[in-house]
């Protein structure tokens, strides 16, 4: 009985210590603004075209997608007094996610093509 109590308490102490270590070493996730994401994706498009992972036609198409997103942002701000509503922000984030996936898919297709 005494041995079980000791084992149980040592297990609890070990668990608490492990959770404490994990809590101090975990870095918080970076939250990106829409503007920061736009800049990052535009940079990825430019680098992908320069490295040859994206053709000029693909890069131009992606730039057009980014311009469409920029137009949506402008319209969303115009209808809401200069701010983007939560609903519009969700739609814009989805569009940015779609562009991100498109970039990754196109870059991956170039890397996996047989030579």
C-alpha positions in Angstrom: 0.0 0.0 0.0 2.8 2.4 0.9 4.7 1.4 -2.2 1.7 2.2 -4.4 1.3 5.6 -2.8 5.0 6.4 -3.4 4.9 5.2 -7.0 1.7 7.2 -7.6 3.2 10.4 -6.1 6.4 10.0 -8.0 4.5 9.5 -11.2 2.5 12.7 -10.5 5.7 14.6 -9.8 7.3 13.4 -13.0 4.2 14.3 -15.1 4.2 17.8 -13.6 7.9 18.3 -14.3 7.5 17.1 -17.9 4.5 19.5 -18.4 6.5 22.3 -16.9 9.4 21.7 -19.3 7.1 21.5 -22.3 5.3 24.7 -21.3 8.6 26.6 -21.1 10.1 25.3 -24.4 7.0 25.6 -26.6 7.2 28.8 -28.7 3.9 30.5 -29.4 2.7 30.4 -33.0 3.3 33.5 -35.1 0.1 35.3 -36.1 0.3 36.9 -39.5 -1.7 39.8 -40.6 -3.3 39.7 -44.1 -0.8 42.3 -45.3 2.2 40.2 -44.0 0.8 37.1 -45.7 0.4 39.0 -49.0 4.0 40.1 -48.8 5.2 36.6 -48.0 3.3 35.0 -50.9 4.4 37.7 -53.3 8.0 37.0 -52.2 7.5 33.2 -52.7 6.2 33.8 -56.2 9.2 36.0 -57.1 11.6 33.5 -55.6 9.9 30.5 -57.3 10.0 32.2 -60.7 13.7 33.2 -60.2 14.6 29.6 -59.1 12.8 28.0 -62.0 10.2 26.3 -59.8 7.5 28.4 -61.4 7.2 29.4 -65.0 6.5 33.0 -66.0 3.0 32.0 -67.0 2.4 30.3 -63.6 3.9 33.3 -61.7 1.7 35.7 -63.7 -1.4 33.7 -62.9 -0.5 33.7 -59.2 0.2 37.4 -59.3 -3.3 37.9 -60.8 -4.8 35.8 -58.0 -3.0 38.1 -55.5 -4.3 41.2 -57.3 -7.8 39.8 -57.1 -7.3 39.4 -53.3 -6.1 42.9 -53.1 -9.2 44.1 -54.9 -11.4 42.2 -52.4 -9.6 43.8 -49.5 -10.1 47.3 -51.0 -13.9 46.6 -51.5 -14.2 45.1 -48.0 -12.6 48.2 -46.5 -14.8 50.5 -48.6 -18.0 48.9 -47.4 -17.0 48.8 -43.8 -15.6 52.3 -43.1 -11.9 51.4 -43.7 -11.8 48.2 -41.8 -12.2 44.6 -42.8 -15.1 42.8 -41.2 -14.6 39.4 -39.5 -16.6 37.7 -42.3 -14.6 39.4 -45.1 -11.4 38.6 -43.3 -12.3 34.9 -43.2 -13.0 35.0 -47.0 -9.7 36.7 -47.7 -7.8 34.3 -45.5 -9.4 31.4 -47.4 -8.3 33.0 -50.7 -4.8 33.4 -49.4 -4.8 29.8 -48.3 -5.8 28.8 -51.8 -3.0 30.8 -53.4 -0.5 29.3 -50.9 -1.6 25.8 -51.8 -1.4 26.6 -55.5 2.2 27.8 -55.1 3.1 24.7 -53.2 1.5 22.4 -55.7 3.2 24.1 -58.7 6.6 24.1 -57.0 6.3 20.5 -56.0 5.2 19.4 -59.5 8.5 20.9 -60.8 10.6 19.1 -58.2 9.0 15.7 -58.8 9.1 15.7 -62.6 11.5 13.1 -64.0 14.5 14.5 -65.8 
